Amino acid sequence: MDRNLALNLVRVTEAAALQSARYLGRGDKNKADEAAVNGMRKMFDTLAIDGVVVIGEGEMDEAPMLYIGEQIGKATRDSIKLDIAVDPLDGTTAVAKGLSNAISVVAVAPRGCLLHAPDMYMDKIAVGPKAAGKISLDETVETNLKSLSKALNKNISDITVTMLDRPRHKELIQRVREAGARIKLFQDGDVAAAIATCFEDSGVDILMGTGGAPEGVLAAAALKCLGGEIQGRLHPIKEEEIERCKAMGLDDIYGLLTMDHLVRGKEIIFAATGISNEELLKGVVYYENYMAKTYSVVMRAETGTVRFIEAIHRLDKKPEYAK
């Protein structure tokens, strides 16, 4: 895969972040999401790729753009054929309320290499490189914490488990506390939270709990680049969700989804730009004289390269951003 594509994908997430960050704390998550989608879609139109959205804003009748199955890019005869997974704004409520942990993310892989995850819940567990291969969704919470303790050479009392702050996690929270581990809850953005497990300075050791299935695939793309591990299991709660799984060819609906199920191969590129501050990236900062600064990360699984990019934008030279 052309490594120059990595920088172009950063431009895509930067565009989404610059548009969406205008709505930080304004109480309208739909406007924030719409702005991110518009910014991302316009920048995708400039790329010479033959892309198909496999994870996006919903089905064609639910989303005007970046919908599942949409053709992306200015394809030529020689353009690489790609699967594209996007979340223009992971953390819509966070932006609306002016909270942390909102990012814009994109992952690409050769055609057929990303799981077409249906939009439903997924049980997840994610860890960084030192604990990869040491945990499993098939094991109990207590067993996984013991295995993690050994892999990280930490007492369980020094391990920090992160999970979404949701009522459905009440029992999980109780079991983690009884096992002796610490807990860090977050309101939105479980892609960023999964990635944080791969960086020791984040203070997060393991992600547990139930979140979105599409976000699970995006997180898997990032963790594949970083050497971490995420496992998932679909958690449909409605009959129509079960039927959708079958329609998508997912015969073993409740089967364990390993890294190779979620993201196949090594030609994976992942890019993200912060919208509001989170563990890995700072959010968009606006300066005087129509200037703004973005903080992004881009990763390639094939080489293991991780680049952090700080960019200054002259918004007066980009009229679509100067609002």
GIBEL-V312316 format. One record per backbone hydrogen bond with DSSP energy under -1.0 kcal/mol. NH is the residue of the N-H (numbers start at 1). CO is the residue of the C=O. E is the energy in kcal/mol with one decimal. If there is no record, write none. Layout:
{{NH	CO	E} {NH	CO	E}}
This chain:
{{5	2	-1.5} {6	3	-1.3} {8	4	-1.4} {9	5	-2.1} {10	6	-1.3} {11	7	-1.6} {12	8	-1.3} {13	9	-2.1} {14	10	-2.8} {15	11	-2.1} {16	12	-1.7} {17	13	-2.5} {18	14	-2.9} {19	15	-1.6} {20	16	-2.5} {21	17	-2.7} {23	20	-2.4} {24	21	-1.7} {25	95	-4.0} {26	23	-2.0} {27	96	-2.1} {32	28	-1.9} {33	29	-2.3} {34	30	-2.6} {35	31	-2.3} {36	32	-1.8} {37	33	-2.6} {38	34	-2.5} {39	35	-2.4} {40	36	-2.5} {41	37	-2.8} {42	38	-2.1} {43	39	-1.5} {44	40	-2.2} {45	41	-1.4} {46	43	-1.6} {47	44	-1.7} {49	47	-1.7} {50	80	-2.2} {51	72	-2.7} {52	82	-1.9} {53	70	-2.2} {54	84	-2.8} {55	84	-1.4} {57	66	-2.9} {62	59	-2.0} {63	59	-1.6} {68	58	-2.9} {69	53	-3.4} {70	67	-2.2} {72	51	-2.9} {74	47	-3.7} {75	73	-1.1} {79	76	-1.2} {82	50	-2.3} {83	109	-3.4} {84	52	-2.4} {85	107	-2.9} {86	55	-2.8} {87	105	-2.3} {90	103	-3.1} {91	89	-1.0} {95	91	-1.9} {96	92	-2.4} {97	93	-2.3} {99	94	-3.4} {101	277	-2.4} {103	90	-1.5} {104	273	-2.4} {105	87	-2.2} {106	271	-2.4} {107	85	-2.6} {108	269	-2.4} {109	83	-1.7} {111	81	-1.7} {113	110	-1.7} {115	262	-2.3} {117	115	-2.0} {120	118	-1.6} {122	211	-2.9} {123	233	-2.9} {124	209	-2.9} {125	231	-1.7} {126	207	-1.9} {127	229	-2.6} {131	128	-1.3} {134	131	-2.2} {139	136	-1.4} {144	140	-2.3} {145	141	-2.2} {146	142	-2.0} {147	143	-2.5} {148	144	-2.4} {149	145	-2.4} {150	146	-1.9} {151	147	-2.3} {152	148	-2.6} {154	149	-2.1} {158	155	-1.9} {159	156	-1.4} {161	182	-2.7} {162	206	-2.9} {163	184	-1.4} {165	186	-2.8} {166	164	-1.6} {169	166	-1.9} {170	167	-1.8} {173	169	-2.9} {174	170	-1.9} {175	171	-2.3} {176	172	-2.4} {177	173	-2.3} {178	174	-2.4} {179	175	-1.7} {181	176	-1.7} {182	159	-2.9} {184	161	-3.0} {186	163	-1.7} {193	189	-1.4} {194	190	-1.6} {195	191	-2.1} {196	192	-1.9} {198	195	-2.1} {199	196	-1.7} {202	199	-1.8} {203	200	-1.5} {205	160	-2.2} {206	160	-1.4} {207	126	-2.5} {208	162	-2.1} {211	122	-2.4} {213	120	-3.0} {216	212	-1.1} {217	213	-1.4} {218	214	-1.9} {219	215	-2.5} {220	216	-1.9} {221	217	-2.0} {222	218	-1.7} {223	219	-2.9} {224	220	-2.2} {225	221	-1.3} {226	222	-1.5} {227	223	-1.3} {228	223	-1.6} {229	127	-2.4} {231	125	-2.5} {232	257	-2.4} {233	123	-1.6} {235	121	-2.8} {242	238	-1.5} {243	239	-2.3} {244	240	-1.8} {245	241	-2.0} {246	242	-1.9} {247	243	-2.2} {248	244	-1.6} {249	246	-1.5} {250	245	-2.6} {251	249	-1.3} {253	251	-1.4} {255	252	-1.6} {257	232	-3.4} {262	258	-2.1} {263	259	-3.3} {264	113	-2.9} {268	266	-2.1} {269	108	-2.1} {270	299	-2.1} {271	106	-2.7} {272	297	-2.4} {273	104	-2.0} {274	295	-2.5} {275	102	-2.8} {276	102	-1.8} {278	281	-2.3} {284	275	-1.3} {285	293	-2.2} {287	291	-3.6} {292	313	-1.9} {293	285	-2.8} {294	311	-2.3} {296	309	-2.8} {297	272	-2.5} {298	307	-2.3} {299	270	-2.9} {300	305	-1.9} {301	268	-2.4} {304	300	-2.0} {307	298	-2.8} {309	296	-2.8} {311	294	-2.3} {313	292	-3.4} {315	290	-2.5} {315	313	-1.1} {317	314	-1.7} {318	315	-1.0} {321	318	-2.5} {323	321	-2.0}}
